Amino acid sequence: MRVFVTGASGWIGSAVVDELIADGHEVVGLARSDASAAKLEAKGALVRRGDLDDLHGLRAGALEADAVVHLANKHDFGNLAATNAAERAATTTLGAALEGTGKPFLLASGLAGVAPGRLATEHDPSTFHGPDSARGGSENLLLEHAARGVHAVAVRFSPTTHGVGDRGFVHALASVARAKGVSGYPGDGSNRWAAAHVRDAARAVALGLTKAPAGSRLHAVAEEGISTRVIAEALGAALDLPVAPVAPQDVAGHFGWIGGFFALDMAASSALTRESLGWEPTGPTLLADIAAGAYTG
């Protein structure tokens, strides 16, 4: 298939491009810079120049493709309203272009707010609806297109999709720990984060492109839930820093923007995903990656 991928040069996107090309697909990656374009071309992908605000380009990319994998997000935590609006506009544009075609449309989503306090499953709907909600309510917006002739599939990524080179949430936590001189965890540290190695997550996307039923949700989750205290302890050991709790009222001040995420409970099962895709994660665990130095540089 000819697969149009947004976010193709990003952390997860780069791994997804590798998997898709290895499976024999032709990949067209969206690139907003010369550096991103060169990175994609070096992998053997084609390039469409543009960004999430170029809705005409997004529509053209979708119309020319046999499938769309939408992984891009602005991730501007200082202006979430703009980030959410861009995500909703992109999802609307891509979905409209694919209506009535039966073509696969896989969209990146997350586990925040799905089932705090218990393991979220693929049957649990997203709680975010409408343009003013997190990610612009893009998961529910996407799945509405399943009734409009789009093979829509939501892929929920773990709060940490980790590995050497990761500059996401765990990297941010390590940076805070170095700056504060202590590896902290929120409250009693009992809230949990699901985790997956980036290569395992990318494999789930590639398999989902051809195997996931329309209207389904996939969980790119290898480890169901690691307590934030255990994560902090692993970072403390890797960085040679003490470990300490941070009172709930001090989390925002101590951690900054990452504090709101680190205080969430985001544990999830991937049993249905594994069964439907024949997917079995094989990559290192989060704690193994931390111990091996993935977040000490």
C-alpha positions as CSV (number, residue, x, y, z in Angstrom):
1,M,0.0,0.0,0.0
2,R,0.9,3.6,-0.4
3,V,0.7,5.0,3.2
4,F,0.6,8.7,4.0
5,V,2.2,9.2,7.4
6,T,2.1,12.4,9.4
7,G,4.7,12.8,12.2
8,A,6.8,10.5,10.1
9,S,10.2,11.9,11.3
10,G,9.2,12.0,15.0
11,W,10.1,9.6,17.7
12,I,7.3,7.0,17.1
13,G,6.8,8.0,13.5
14,S,10.4,7.2,12.5
15,A,10.0,3.7,13.9
16,V,6.7,3.3,12.2
17,V,8.2,4.3,8.9
18,D,10.8,1.6,9.3
19,E,8.2,-1.1,10.0
20,L,6.0,-0.1,7.1
21,I,8.9,-0.1,4.6
22,A,10.1,-3.4,6.0
23,D,6.6,-4.8,5.3
24,G,6.8,-3.7,1.7
25,H,4.6,-0.6,1.8
26,E,5.4,2.7,0.0
27,V,5.6,5.4,2.6
28,V,4.9,9.1,2.0
29,G,6.0,11.1,5.0
30,L,4.9,14.6,5.9
31,A,7.9,16.8,6.5
32,R,8.0,20.5,7.6
33,S,11.7,21.0,7.4
34,D,14.7,20.1,5.2
35,A,16.2,18.0,8.0
36,S,13.0,16.0,8.4
37,A,12.7,15.5,4.6
38,A,16.3,14.3,4.4
39,K,15.8,11.9,7.3
40,L,12.8,10.3,5.6
41,E,14.5,10.1,2.2
42,A,17.5,8.3,3.8
43,K,15.0,5.6,5.0
44,G,13.7,5.1,1.5
45,A,10.4,7.1,2.1
46,L,8.9,9.7,-0.2
47,V,8.3,13.1,1.1
48,R,5.4,15.5,1.1
49,R,6.4,18.9,2.4
50,G,3.9,20.6,4.8
51,D,2.7,20.6,8.4
52,L,-0.5,20.2,10.4
53,D,-1.8,23.7,9.5
54,D,-1.6,22.9,5.8
55,L,-5.0,21.3,5.5
56,H,-5.0,21.4,1.7
57,G,-1.7,19.4,1.7
58,L,-3.1,16.9,4.3
59,R,-6.2,16.3,2.1
60,A,-4.1,15.8,-1.0
61,G,-1.8,13.4,0.8
62,A,-4.8,11.4,2.0
63,L,-6.5,11.3,-1.4
64,E,-3.3,10.1,-3.1
65,A,-2.8,7.3,-0.5
66,D,-4.2,3.8,0.1
67,A,-4.0,4.4,3.9
68,V,-3.3,7.2,6.4
69,V,-1.4,6.9,9.6
70,H,-1.8,10.2,11.6
71,L,0.9,10.5,14.3
72,A,1.7,14.2,14.3
73,N,0.8,16.5,17.1
74,K,2.1,20.0,18.0
75,H,2.6,19.0,21.6
76,D,2.7,22.7,22.6
77,F,1.9,22.4,26.3
78,G,2.1,26.1,26.7
79,N,-0.8,26.5,24.3
80,L,-3.0,23.4,24.5
81,A,-6.0,25.2,22.9
82,A,-4.1,25.7,19.7
83,T,-2.6,22.2,19.9
84,N,-6.1,20.7,20.3
85,A,-7.6,22.8,17.6
86,A,-4.9,21.8,15.1
87,E,-5.4,18.1,16.0
88,R,-9.1,18.3,15.4
89,A,-8.8,20.2,12.1
90,A,-6.3,17.7,10.8
91,T,-8.4,14.7,11.9
92,T,-11.5,16.3,10.3
93,T,-9.6,17.0,7.0
94,L,-8.1,13.5,6.7
95,G,-11.3,11.7,7.7
96,A,-13.3,13.7,5.1
97,A,-10.9,12.9,2.4
98,L,-11.2,9.2,3.1
99,E,-15.0,9.0,3.5
100,G,-16.6,6.3,1.3
101,T,-13.3,4.7,0.3
102,G,-13.0,2.0,2.9
103,K,-9.3,2.9,3.3
104,P,-7.5,2.5,6.7
105,F,-7.1,5.6,8.8
106,L,-5.0,5.0,11.9
107,L,-4.8,7.8,14.4
108,A,-2.6,8.3,17.5
109,S,-4.4,8.6,20.7
110,G,-3.6,8.3,24.4
111,L,-4.6,6.7,27.7
112,A,-5.1,9.8,29.8
113,G,-8.6,9.9,31.4
114,V,-9.7,6.6,30.0
115,A,-10.0,4.5,33.2
116,P,-8.2,6.1,36.2
117,G,-7.8,3.6,39.1
118,R,-8.1,0.5,37.0
119,L,-6.7,-1.1,33.9
120,A,-8.1,0.5,30.8
121,T,-9.2,-1.9,28.0
122,E,-9.8,-1.4,24.3
123,H,-13.5,-1.5,25.0
124,D,-13.3,1.7,27.1
125,P,-14.4,4.7,25.1
126,S,-12.5,8.0,25.3
127,T,-14.0,10.5,27.7
128,F,-12.9,13.4,25.4
129,H,-15.6,14.8,23.2
130,G,-15.7,18.0,21.2
131,P,-13.2,20.6,20.0
132,D,-12.4,22.0,23.5
133,S,-11.4,18.6,25.0
134,A,-8.0,17.0,25.1
135,R,-6.5,16.4,21.7
136,G,-9.6,18.1,20.3
137,G,-11.6,14.9,21.0
138,S,-9.9,13.4,18.0
139,E,-10.3,9.8,18.9
140,N,-14.1,10.0,19.1
141,L,-14.1,12.2,16.0
142,L,-12.1,9.5,14.2
143,L,-14.3,6.7,15.1
144,E,-17.4,8.5,13.9
145,H,-15.9,8.1,10.4
146,A,-16.2,4.3,10.7
147,A,-19.9,4.8,9.8
148,R,-19.0,6.9,6.8
149,G,-17.0,4.3,4.9
150,V,-13.6,4.9,6.6
151,H,-11.6,2.0,8.1
152,A,-11.0,4.0,11.2
153,V,-8.7,2.7,14.0
154,A,-7.5,4.5,17.1
155,V,-4.1,3.6,18.4
156,R,-3.6,4.5,22.1
157,F,0.0,4.9,22.9
158,S,1.4,4.4,26.4
159,P,2.4,7.5,28.4
160,T,6.0,6.4,27.9
161,T,6.9,4.9,24.6
162,H,10.6,4.5,25.5
163,G,14.0,3.7,24.1
164,V,17.4,5.2,23.4
165,G,16.9,8.6,21.9
166,D,13.5,9.2,23.5
167,R,13.0,12.9,24.3
168,G,9.4,12.4,25.7
169,F,8.0,12.3,29.1
170,V,10.6,10.1,30.9
171,H,13.3,12.3,29.4
172,A,11.5,15.3,30.9
173,L,11.3,13.6,34.3
174,A,15.0,12.9,34.2
175,S,15.7,16.6,33.3
176,V,13.6,17.7,36.3
177,A,15.4,15.3,38.6
178,R,18.8,16.6,37.5
179,A,17.7,20.2,37.9
180,K,16.2,19.6,41.4
181,G,18.8,17.3,42.6
182,V,16.2,14.7,43.6
183,S,14.1,12.1,41.7
184,G,10.6,12.8,42.8
185,Y,7.3,11.1,42.5
186,P,3.8,12.5,43.1
187,G,2.1,11.8,46.4
188,D,2.5,8.2,47.5
189,G,3.7,7.2,44.0
190,S,1.0,4.5,43.6
191,N,-0.4,5.9,40.3
192,R,0.8,3.9,37.3
193,W,2.0,4.4,33.8
194,A,1.7,1.9,31.0
195,A,4.8,1.5,28.9
196,A,6.1,0.1,25.6
197,H,9.4,0.1,23.8
198,V,9.2,2.3,20.6
199,R,9.9,-0.6,18.3
200,D,7.1,-2.7,19.8
201,A,4.7,0.3,19.5
202,A,5.7,0.8,15.9
203,R,5.1,-2.9,15.2
204,A,1.6,-2.6,16.6
205,V,0.8,0.2,14.2
206,A,2.1,-1.7,11.2
207,L,0.1,-4.8,12.1
208,G,-3.0,-2.6,12.9
209,L,-2.8,-1.2,9.4
210,T,-3.8,-4.5,7.8
211,K,-5.4,-6.5,10.7
212,A,-7.3,-4.2,13.0
213,P,-11.1,-4.1,12.5
214,A,-12.8,-0.8,11.5
215,G,-14.0,1.2,14.4
216,S,-11.6,-0.5,16.9
217,R,-9.1,0.8,19.4
218,L,-5.6,-0.6,19.8
219,H,-3.4,-0.4,22.9
220,A,0.3,-0.1,22.1
221,V,1.0,-1.3,25.7
222,A,3.7,-3.8,26.6
223,E,3.8,-3.2,30.4
224,E,0.3,-2.7,31.9
225,G,1.4,-0.3,34.7
226,I,4.5,0.7,36.5
227,S,4.1,2.9,39.6
228,T,5.5,6.4,39.4
229,R,7.4,5.6,42.6
230,V,9.2,2.7,40.9
231,I,9.9,4.9,37.9
232,A,11.4,7.6,40.1
233,E,13.5,5.1,42.0
234,A,14.9,3.8,38.7
235,L,15.7,7.3,37.5
236,G,17.3,8.0,40.9
237,A,19.5,5.0,40.6
238,A,20.5,5.8,37.0
239,L,21.2,9.4,37.8
240,D,22.8,8.8,41.3
241,L,20.2,11.0,42.9
242,P,18.1,10.6,46.1
243,V,14.4,9.7,45.7
244,A,11.6,11.5,47.5
245,P,7.8,12.0,47.4
246,V,6.4,15.3,46.3
247,A,3.2,16.4,48.0
248,P,0.2,16.7,45.7
249,Q,-0.1,20.5,46.2
250,D,3.6,20.9,45.2
251,V,3.6,18.7,42.1
252,A,3.0,21.5,39.6
253,G,5.7,23.7,41.1
254,H,8.2,20.9,41.3
255,F,7.7,19.2,38.0
256,G,6.4,22.0,35.8
257,W,4.3,21.0,32.8
258,I,5.1,17.3,33.1
259,G,3.7,17.2,36.6
260,G,0.1,17.0,35.5
261,F,0.9,13.9,33.5
262,F,3.1,12.3,36.1
263,A,0.3,12.5,38.6
264,L,-2.2,10.7,36.3
265,D,-3.0,7.0,36.6
266,M,-2.7,5.5,33.1
267,A,-2.5,1.8,33.4
268,A,-3.9,-0.4,30.6
269,S,-4.3,-3.9,29.2
270,S,-3.4,-4.8,25.6
271,A,-4.9,-8.3,25.7
272,L,-7.4,-7.6,22.9
273,T,-4.8,-5.9,20.8
274,R,-2.4,-8.8,21.1
275,E,-5.1,-11.3,20.3
276,S,-6.5,-9.4,17.2
277,L,-3.1,-8.5,15.7
278,G,-1.0,-11.5,16.8
279,W,1.3,-8.9,18.4
280,E,3.8,-9.8,21.1
281,P,6.1,-7.1,22.5
282,T,9.8,-8.2,22.6
283,G,11.7,-5.0,23.4
284,P,13.4,-3.9,26.6
285,T,11.2,-2.9,29.5
286,L,11.1,0.7,30.7
287,L,13.2,0.0,33.8
288,A,15.8,-1.9,31.7
289,D,16.1,1.1,29.3
290,I,16.5,3.5,32.3
291,A,19.1,1.2,33.9
292,A,21.0,0.9,30.6
293,G,21.4,4.7,30.5
294,A,18.7,5.7,27.9
295,Y,17.9,8.8,30.1
296,T,21.3,9.7,31.6
297,G,22.6,11.7,28.6
